[in-house]
Amino acid sequence: MSDERLPVQAAGEEIHLPGPSVKPALTAFALTLVLLGIVEKPPVAIAGAILLIVVVLAWIRDTRREIDSLPAHH
């Protein structure tokens, strides 16, 4: 066996993974508040709904920004 390294071709496409985010956990928490608020106290449901809307809109905004930063061939 020789010590020479053979050139390796690059993979067909680079894998893109989003960075870590707290938004999925906040979405689950807000949805939990909505459901608990419906059963127990309506103000909790309203607070959960507001939080849910804010987090989902922020998540969509961040995703759009991330997609726009990808190379054109994606």
DAVEN-V558510 format. One record per backbone hydrogen bond with DSSP energy under -0.5 kcal/mol. CO is the residue of the C=O (numbers start at 1). NH is the residue of the N-H. If there is no record, write none. Layout:
co->{CO & CO}
nh->{NH & NH}
//
This chain:
co->{15 & 22 & 23 & 24 & 25 & 26 & 27 & 28 & 29 & 30 & 31 & 32 & 33 & 34 & 35 & 36 & 41 & 41 & 42 & 43 & 44 & 45 & 46 & 47 & 48 & 49 & 50 & 51 & 52 & 53 & 54 & 55 & 56 & 57 & 58 & 59 & 60 & 61 & 62 & 63 & 64 & 65 & 67 & 71}
nh->{17 & 26 & 27 & 28 & 29 & 30 & 31 & 32 & 33 & 34 & 35 & 36 & 37 & 38 & 39 & 40 & 44 & 45 & 46 & 47 & 48 & 49 & 50 & 51 & 52 & 53 & 54 & 55 & 56 & 57 & 58 & 59 & 60 & 61 & 62 & 63 & 64 & 65 & 66 & 67 & 68 & 69 & 70 & 74}
//
